[in-house]
Amino acid sequence: MAQGQDRGELIVSWAMPIRPDVVATVIYEGAGAGKARAIVNYDTSPNAAPRIALHGLPSGQQTCLSVAHLVSTGDSVTFSPPVCAAAR
């Protein structure tokens, strides 16, 4: 996660899931399934770049984000630990 060029912007990037049964990645504000800020659906966007710009975040304040990978087999979800950064 890094500061974007605009005020209140963070750039989030990640490695593409290697499991073929991961159908989407959801980026949440806070720890766990809080407010969803972005969704990447790999089923309809197979060439999606694993990078998203989040806008409208509080400038100069730390924002924590967590990532969930949705797996089609058994409809399971795996969460990453939260990562925090301050938007410009």
SELUMSE-133383 format. One record per residue (C-alpha): residue number from 0; residue in one letter; x, y, z. Coordinates in pm, 1 decimal, padded with zeros to 6 digits. Layout:
N
[NUM, A, [X, Y, Z]];
...
***
This chain:
88
[0, M, [00000.0, 00000.0, 00000.0]];
[1, A, [00136.2, 00342.5, -00092.2]];
[2, Q, [00022.5, 00703.7, -00106.6]];
[3, G, [-00136.4, 00805.6, -00433.7]];
[4, Q, [-00075.0, 01128.3, -00623.1]];
[5, D, [-00404.9, 01285.0, -00516.5]];
[6, R, [-00519.2, 01395.1, -00172.7]];
[7, G, [-00703.0, 01118.3, 00014.8]];
[8, E, [-00574.8, 00846.5, -00221.1]];
[9, L, [-00399.9, 00517.1, -00145.0]];
[10, I, [-00272.6, 00267.9, -00402.7]];
[11, V, [-00321.5, -00096.5, -00309.2]];
[12, S, [-00144.5, -00374.7, -00497.4]];
[13, W, [-00111.5, -00747.4, -00435.9]];
[14, A, [00008.0, -01067.3, -00596.8]];
[15, M, [-00254.7, -01238.9, -00808.3]];
[16, P, [-00399.6, -01545.2, -00634.6]];
[17, I, [-00243.8, -01862.1, -00771.0]];
[18, R, [-00535.0, -02085.7, -00674.7]];
[19, P, [-00763.3, -02128.0, -00976.2]];
[20, D, [-01071.2, -02142.6, -00753.8]];
[21, V, [-01029.2, -01784.4, -00624.1]];
[22, V, [-01310.4, -01593.8, -00792.9]];
[23, A, [-01273.6, -01247.8, -00638.3]];
[24, T, [-01070.8, -01027.5, -00406.4]];
[25, V, [-01246.1, -00777.3, -00180.1]];
[26, I, [-01062.3, -00491.8, -00007.7]];
[27, Y, [-01223.1, -00386.9, 00320.4]];
[28, E, [-01166.1, -00078.9, 00530.8]];
[29, G, [-01066.3, -00193.8, 00879.2]];
[30, A, [-01007.9, -00545.9, 01003.5]];
[31, G, [-01230.9, -00822.2, 00872.5]];
[32, A, [-01548.8, -00775.8, 00673.4]];
[33, G, [-01616.6, -00408.4, 00742.2]];
[34, K, [-01688.7, -00153.6, 00469.7]];
[35, A, [-01599.8, -00292.6, 00125.7]];
[36, R, [-01389.2, -00037.1, -00066.0]];
[37, A, [-01313.2, -00236.2, -00383.8]];
[38, I, [-01395.3, -00568.3, -00549.1]];
[39, V, [-01197.7, -00742.5, -00824.1]];
[40, N, [-01385.5, -01027.2, -00990.3]];
[41, Y, [-01141.3, -01261.1, -01165.1]];
[42, D, [-01420.0, -01453.1, -01338.6]];
[43, T, [-01520.3, -01155.1, -01553.9]];
[44, S, [-01184.5, -00974.3, -01548.7]];
[45, P, [-00918.5, -01239.7, -01608.6]];
[46, N, [-00658.4, -00978.8, -01707.5]];
[47, A, [-00731.4, -00741.7, -01421.3]];
[48, A, [-00422.6, -00568.3, -01287.7]];
[49, P, [-00376.8, -00638.7, -00918.5]];
[50, R, [-00365.4, -00267.6, -00835.5]];
[51, I, [-00645.4, -00039.0, -00722.1]];
[52, A, [-00656.0, 00330.4, -00632.3]];
[53, L, [-00884.2, 00406.4, -00337.3]];
[54, H, [-01013.9, 00764.1, -00325.0]];
[55, G, [-01192.9, 00970.5, -00062.3]];
[56, L, [-00990.7, 00848.2, 00235.0]];
[57, P, [-00916.4, 01087.7, 00522.8]];
[58, S, [-00608.9, 01288.7, 00427.1]];
[59, G, [-00315.6, 01255.2, 00667.4]];
[60, Q, [-00493.8, 00995.8, 00881.7]];
[61, Q, [-00400.7, 00631.6, 00901.6]];
[62, T, [-00638.8, 00396.2, 00722.6]];
[63, C, [-00625.3, 00020.9, 00772.0]];
[64, L, [-00733.3, -00218.1, 00498.1]];
[65, S, [-00773.8, -00593.8, 00490.5]];
[66, V, [-00811.8, -00824.2, 00192.4]];
[67, A, [-01042.1, -01121.5, 00149.5]];
[68, H, [-01001.7, -01380.5, -00124.3]];
[69, L, [-01330.2, -01551.8, -00210.1]];
[70, V, [-01292.3, -01916.2, -00308.5]];
[71, S, [-01563.2, -02085.0, -00513.6]];
[72, T, [-01507.9, -02428.6, -00361.0]];
[73, G, [-01729.7, -02436.1, -00053.0]];
[74, D, [-01777.7, -02058.2, -00071.3]];
[75, S, [-01486.8, -02006.1, 00170.4]];
[76, V, [-01318.1, -01674.7, 00245.8]];
[77, T, [-00961.1, -01612.2, 00360.0]];
[78, F, [-00868.8, -01277.6, 00520.2]];
[79, S, [-00529.7, -01112.9, 00531.0]];
[80, P, [-00413.6, -00922.5, 00838.6]];
[81, P, [-00487.3, -00547.7, 00814.5]];
[82, V, [-00227.6, -00317.9, 00657.2]];
[83, C, [-00226.3, 00051.2, 00750.3]];
[84, A, [-00103.2, 00366.5, 00577.1]];
[85, A, [-00185.5, 00737.9, 00570.4]];
[86, A, [-00331.5, 00893.7, 00256.7]];
[87, R, [-00167.6, 01210.3, 00123.1]];
***
